[in-house]
Amino acid sequence: MKDYILSFVFVSLVLLNLGCKKSPTEIDKPPIVITPPSLELSVDGVSCTEAWIKVKKLNDTTFLPISVKINEKEFFHGFLAAADTVLFVDSLTPNTTYTVKGIILDTLQTAKELKVTTLPTTSHNFTWQTFEFGEHSSSVLNDVAIIDENNIWAVGEIYMNDSLGNPDP
């Protein structure tokens, strides 16, 4: 009888072990990849002596401490709060190539370098003519912009006489 009980207990344990399902395994989830923040530089515009550099941050929503260098000289050092911004660079030399580099200060990660070439000066051949404006006092033109030969803008003051020959203020 003792053998039967022992056999019964043994068989019960074996059946219990085989009959119990193991807990279902978790669905294989892809590992969470944390992408570090990065910078992207692009040229937004360029002239003879000026450039507009667009700085865009990727994978970041915080205030990102950055530094922007032009030819290894620091041009901007601060925080980038918005998703992107445009930096205005002036006092550049015409027809010159500059190397722009963006650095994230926390990680010292460097953005891909950007080459910016300023435009050369123009060699338009203008023929200057002198005109006299006004009839009294000192008429003056403060600034003149020549867009093309048919589109010239001037800003200033021109004093004329009225129909009786008196100065018209």
Secondary structure, DSSP 8 states (H G I E B T S, - for coil): -HHHHHHHHHHHHHHHHHHS-----------------EEEEEEEEE-SS-EEEEEEEES--S-EEEEEEETTEEEEEEEE-SSEEEEEE-S--TT-EEEEEEEETTTTEE---EEEE-----------------SSS--EEEEEEEEETTEEEEEEE--EE-TTSSEE-
